[in-house]
Amino acid sequence: LKFADDTTLIGLIQDAEESVYRQEVSQLPSWCRRNNFEINALKTVELIVDFRRAPPPLTPLTINNTTVTSMEYFKFLGAILSKDLKWGAAIDSTVIKAQQMIYFLWQLRKHNLPQAMMVQFYMAIVVCPHLL
């Protein structure tokens, strides 16, 4: 048994016709069972991108009788996607990470760590964080 943690379902709703999208979502649990996956509806999220001036309220999405949480933004493959497709949340996240790294460098400097060790820390944590 595997968990379908990184499964993505993308649907396009045109002319306020959601039936095709909802049908795909309703078939997801049976597809998961057939392929020995288990979907955790409590960890499942929905991101709705709608650029209409006054979008109508949508019926909440359900999987296995559990309501799916609708999110303002979420992280997908390392990128932060928001419902307005703007970069604000992604930039905020990057700034916070940079501030944390600068704080650690400041702490090392404050405790008189040799410059060579500070450079090693910088290379390992700031330049190449994907190696951790």
PyMOL commands that set and color helices and strands:
alter all, ss='L'
color gray80, all
select helices_A, chain A and resi 19-34+41-43+88-110+115-127+129-131
alter helices_A, ss='H'
color red, helices_A
select strands_A, chain A and resi 2-3+37-38+45-46+62-63+66-67+69-70+73-76+79-82
alter strands_A, ss='S'
color yellow, strands_A
deselect
rebuild
show_as cartoon
